[in-house]
């Protein structure tokens, strides 16, 4: 990500206003930063388009009259000083007027371009500040939400531990946390507890999106001995809270669970995952 300082340097570089050591340092960084190089190209393209913003300039009749009067005065002065008379070509006043008009248009374009560039830079800075504040607020909200979720999941895990202690030695169970892959529900979370001896386990789900009609969530166990994940069964969640407490069994004998995953599938589940993965363990 390009910081504000280098954005300002890129704007100055695109306009040819960097000099000395600052120019050398920026060119060194530019050679190794594709994003910065792309920004410079965009700024140069924007600057090149500004020349088309100014309307074409046409010399006024008053300007032509002033130029002719000055030329006639100069000719009279030379005649009085004894110089050789010089006949002014008929095209010269028009050429001078055209040059003056071109120069005026060019200077006007430079002025308008600088104003437009300054306005664009101010708008870009304002937008960057707004995005920075929004990102900070989002990160703070996610931090508070994650703290709340960790507490809730910890309580669920504690309940599972009490349940499993009543069944056997807890050291023989695999406990894994699954994180959300959903962009619209990043707070979704799950904990899977697996008993290799019993070939069964328990899945606790929090904050999952409600299912659409004709859809199920499906649990998968990734065992290296199989080319595709092993089916762990389908489940639904509470539409209001997104919670579920599911007991599951593997569709095949599982020696070692490398990962747990949850996908969104059609109602009743599938033999091989077809839908998008929504939860995945580390």
C-alpha positions as CSV (number, residue, x, y, z in Angstrom):
1,X,0.0,0.0,0.0
2,X,1.4,3.5,-1.0
3,X,1.5,5.9,2.0
4,X,0.5,9.5,1.8
5,X,4.1,10.8,1.6
6,X,4.9,8.7,-1.5
7,X,1.6,9.7,-3.1
8,X,2.7,13.3,-2.8
9,X,6.1,12.6,-4.2
10,X,4.5,10.6,-7.1
11,X,2.4,13.7,-8.0
12,X,5.4,16.0,-7.9
13,X,7.4,13.5,-10.0
14,X,4.7,13.2,-12.6
15,X,4.8,17.0,-13.0
16,X,8.6,17.1,-13.2
17,X,9.0,19.0,-9.9
18,X,11.3,16.7,-8.0
19,X,15.0,17.6,-7.9
20,X,18.3,16.6,-6.3
21,X,18.5,13.8,-3.7
22,X,14.7,13.6,-3.4
23,X,14.4,12.8,-7.1
24,X,17.2,10.2,-6.9
25,X,15.6,8.5,-3.8
26,X,12.2,8.5,-5.5
27,X,13.5,7.0,-8.7
28,X,15.2,4.2,-6.7
29,X,12.0,3.4,-4.9
30,X,10.0,3.6,-8.2
31,X,12.2,1.0,-9.8
32,X,11.3,-1.6,-7.2
33,X,7.6,-0.7,-6.5
34,X,5.1,-1.7,-9.3
35,X,2.2,-0.1,-7.4
36,X,4.1,3.2,-7.2
37,X,5.1,3.0,-10.9
38,X,1.4,2.4,-11.8
39,X,0.3,5.5,-9.8
40,X,2.9,7.7,-11.6
41,X,1.7,6.5,-15.0
42,X,-1.9,7.3,-14.0
43,X,-0.9,10.8,-12.8
44,X,1.0,11.5,-16.0
45,X,-1.9,10.3,-18.1
46,X,-4.3,12.6,-16.1
47,X,-1.9,15.5,-16.5
48,X,-1.7,14.9,-20.3
49,X,-5.5,15.0,-20.6
50,X,-5.7,18.4,-18.9
51,X,-4.4,20.2,-22.1
52,X,-7.8,19.3,-23.7
53,X,-9.8,21.1,-21.0
54,X,-9.0,24.7,-22.2
55,X,-11.1,26.1,-25.1
56,X,-9.2,27.1,-28.2
57,X,-8.0,30.7,-28.1
58,X,-8.6,33.1,-31.0
59,X,-6.8,36.5,-31.2
60,X,-9.2,39.5,-30.8
61,X,-9.4,42.3,-33.3
62,X,-8.2,44.7,-30.6
63,X,-5.0,42.7,-30.2
64,X,-4.4,42.7,-34.0
65,X,-4.9,46.5,-34.1
66,X,-2.4,47.0,-31.2
67,X,0.2,44.9,-32.9
68,X,-0.1,46.8,-36.2
69,X,0.1,50.1,-34.5
70,X,3.3,49.1,-32.7
71,X,4.8,47.9,-36.0
72,X,3.9,51.1,-37.8
73,X,5.5,53.1,-34.9
74,X,8.7,51.1,-35.1
75,X,8.8,51.6,-38.9
76,X,8.4,55.4,-38.6
77,X,11.2,55.5,-36.0
78,X,13.6,53.6,-38.2
79,X,12.8,56.0,-41.1
80,X,13.5,59.0,-39.0
81,X,16.8,57.5,-37.8
82,X,18.0,57.1,-41.4
83,X,17.7,53.3,-41.6
84,X,16.8,51.4,-44.7
85,X,13.0,51.1,-44.9
86,X,11.8,47.6,-44.3
87,X,8.5,46.4,-45.7
88,X,6.6,44.3,-43.2
89,X,5.2,41.1,-44.7
90,X,1.4,40.9,-44.7
91,X,1.5,37.6,-42.8
92,X,3.7,38.8,-40.0
93,X,1.0,40.4,-37.8
94,X,-1.1,37.3,-38.1
95,X,1.8,35.1,-37.2
96,X,2.6,37.2,-34.2
97,X,-1.0,37.1,-33.1
98,X,-1.2,33.4,-33.6
99,X,2.0,32.9,-31.5
100,X,0.6,35.1,-28.8
101,X,-2.7,33.2,-28.8
102,X,-0.9,29.8,-28.6
103,X,1.3,31.1,-25.7
104,X,-1.8,32.4,-23.9
105,X,-3.6,29.1,-24.4
106,X,-0.6,27.1,-23.2
107,X,-0.3,29.2,-20.1
108,X,-4.0,29.0,-19.4
109,X,-3.9,25.2,-19.7
110,X,-0.9,25.1,-17.3
111,X,-2.9,27.2,-14.8
112,X,-6.1,25.1,-15.1
113,X,-4.0,22.0,-15.0
114,X,-2.3,23.0,-11.7
115,X,-5.7,23.9,-10.2
116,X,-7.2,20.6,-11.2
117,X,-4.2,18.7,-10.0
118,X,-4.3,20.4,-6.6
119,X,-8.0,19.7,-6.3
120,X,-7.5,16.1,-7.2
121,X,-4.7,15.7,-4.6
122,X,-6.9,17.3,-2.0
123,X,-9.8,15.0,-2.9
124,X,-7.4,12.0,-2.8
125,X,-6.1,12.9,0.6
126,X,-9.6,13.4,2.0
127,X,-10.7,10.0,0.6
128,X,-7.5,8.3,2.0
129,X,-8.2,9.9,5.5
130,X,-11.8,8.7,5.4
131,X,-10.7,5.1,4.3
132,X,-8.1,5.1,7.1
133,X,-10.7,6.0,9.7
134,X,-13.2,3.5,8.3
135,X,-10.5,0.7,8.5
136,X,-9.6,1.6,12.0
137,X,-13.2,1.5,13.1
138,X,-13.7,-1.8,11.3
139,X,-10.6,-3.4,13.0
140,X,-11.8,-2.1,16.4
141,X,-15.2,-3.6,15.8
142,X,-13.7,-7.0,14.7
143,X,-11.4,-7.0,17.7
144,X,-14.4,-6.5,20.1
145,X,-16.4,-9.1,18.3
146,X,-13.5,-11.6,18.3
147,X,-13.1,-11.1,22.1
148,X,-16.8,-11.8,22.5
149,X,-16.7,-14.9,20.3
150,X,-13.6,-16.3,22.0
151,X,-15.5,-16.1,25.3
152,X,-18.5,-17.8,23.9
153,X,-16.6,-20.5,22.2
154,X,-14.5,-21.1,25.3
155,X,-17.7,-21.8,27.2
156,X,-18.8,-24.2,24.5
157,X,-15.4,-26.0,24.6
158,X,-15.6,-26.2,28.4
159,X,-19.0,-27.8,28.1
160,X,-17.7,-30.3,25.5
161,X,-14.8,-31.2,27.7
162,X,-17.1,-31.9,30.6
163,X,-19.2,-34.1,28.3
164,X,-16.2,-36.0,26.9
165,X,-14.6,-36.5,30.3
166,X,-17.7,-38.5,31.2
167,X,-17.0,-40.7,28.2
168,X,-13.3,-41.3,28.4
169,X,-9.8,-39.9,28.5
170,X,-9.8,-36.3,27.0
171,X,-6.2,-36.7,25.8
172,X,-7.4,-39.1,23.1
173,X,-9.6,-36.4,21.5
174,X,-8.7,-33.9,18.8
175,X,-10.1,-30.4,19.4
176,X,-9.9,-28.0,16.5
177,X,-11.1,-24.5,15.8
178,X,-12.6,-23.6,12.4
179,X,-12.5,-20.0,11.1
180,X,-14.8,-18.4,8.6
181,X,-14.1,-18.1,4.9
182,X,-17.2,-16.0,4.3
183,X,-16.7,-12.4,3.4
184,X,-20.2,-11.4,4.6
185,X,-19.9,-13.3,7.9
186,X,-16.3,-13.1,9.1
187,X,-17.5,-13.6,12.7
188,X,-18.6,-17.2,12.0
189,X,-16.7,-19.7,14.1
190,X,-16.8,-23.4,15.0
191,X,-15.1,-26.0,17.3
192,X,-14.8,-29.6,16.3
193,X,-14.0,-32.4,18.8
194,X,-13.1,-35.7,17.3
195,X,-12.6,-39.1,19.0
196,X,-10.4,-41.4,16.8
197,X,-11.3,-44.4,18.9
198,X,-15.0,-44.0,18.6
199,X,-14.8,-42.5,15.0
200,X,-17.3,-39.8,16.0
201,X,-17.2,-36.3,17.2
202,X,-19.1,-33.1,18.2
203,X,-19.3,-29.8,16.2
204,X,-20.3,-26.5,17.8
205,X,-21.1,-23.6,15.4
206,X,-21.5,-19.9,16.2
207,X,-22.7,-17.0,14.0
208,X,-23.3,-18.9,10.8
209,X,-25.6,-17.3,8.1
210,X,-29.1,-18.7,7.9
211,X,-29.5,-21.4,5.2
212,X,-31.4,-20.7,2.0
213,X,-34.2,-23.1,1.0
214,X,-32.8,-26.3,-0.5
215,X,-29.4,-25.9,1.2
216,X,-27.4,-27.7,3.9
217,X,-24.1,-27.2,5.6
218,X,-21.9,-30.3,5.2
219,X,-18.9,-31.2,7.4
220,X,-15.7,-32.8,5.9
221,X,-12.8,-34.6,7.5
222,X,-9.5,-34.3,5.6
223,X,-7.5,-37.6,6.0
224,X,-4.3,-37.8,4.0
225,X,-5.0,-41.5,3.1
226,X,-8.0,-40.5,1.0
227,X,-7.8,-38.4,-2.2
228,X,-10.9,-36.5,-1.3
229,X,-12.3,-35.4,2.1
230,X,-14.4,-37.8,4.1
231,X,-18.1,-36.9,4.6
232,X,-19.0,-36.0,8.1
233,X,-22.7,-35.4,7.5
234,X,-25.0,-32.4,7.0
235,X,-26.4,-30.0,9.5
236,X,-28.5,-26.8,9.8
237,X,-28.2,-23.9,12.1
238,X,-30.7,-21.8,14.1
239,X,-31.9,-19.1,11.6
240,X,-32.0,-16.5,14.3
241,X,-28.7,-17.1,16.1
242,X,-26.6,-19.1,13.5
243,X,-25.8,-21.7,16.2
244,X,-25.7,-25.5,16.0
245,X,-24.5,-28.4,18.3
246,X,-24.0,-31.5,16.1
247,X,-22.8,-35.0,16.8
248,X,-21.2,-36.5,13.7
249,X,-19.6,-39.7,12.4
250,X,-17.1,-40.2,9.5
251,X,-18.4,-41.8,6.4
252,X,-15.2,-43.9,6.2
253,X,-12.6,-45.2,8.7
254,X,-10.4,-42.2,9.5
255,X,-6.8,-42.7,10.7
256,X,-5.7,-39.1,11.1
257,X,-7.7,-35.8,10.7
258,X,-5.5,-33.2,9.2
259,X,-8.2,-30.6,8.8
260,X,-11.9,-30.1,9.3
261,X,-14.0,-28.1,6.7
262,X,-17.6,-27.0,6.2
263,X,-19.1,-26.4,2.8
264,X,-22.5,-25.1,1.6
265,X,-24.2,-27.9,-0.4
266,X,-27.6,-28.8,-1.8
267,X,-30.2,-30.3,0.6
268,X,-29.2,-33.8,1.8
269,X,-25.5,-33.4,1.1
270,X,-23.2,-34.7,-1.7
271,X,-20.5,-37.4,-2.0
272,X,-17.9,-34.9,-3.0
273,X,-17.8,-31.2,-2.1
274,X,-19.4,-29.1,-4.8
275,X,-20.3,-25.8,-3.1
276,X,-18.1,-23.1,-1.6
277,X,-16.1,-23.8,1.6
278,X,-17.4,-21.6,4.5
279,X,-15.4,-22.8,7.4
280,X,-11.8,-24.3,7.6
281,X,-9.5,-25.3,10.4
282,X,-5.9,-24.1,10.6
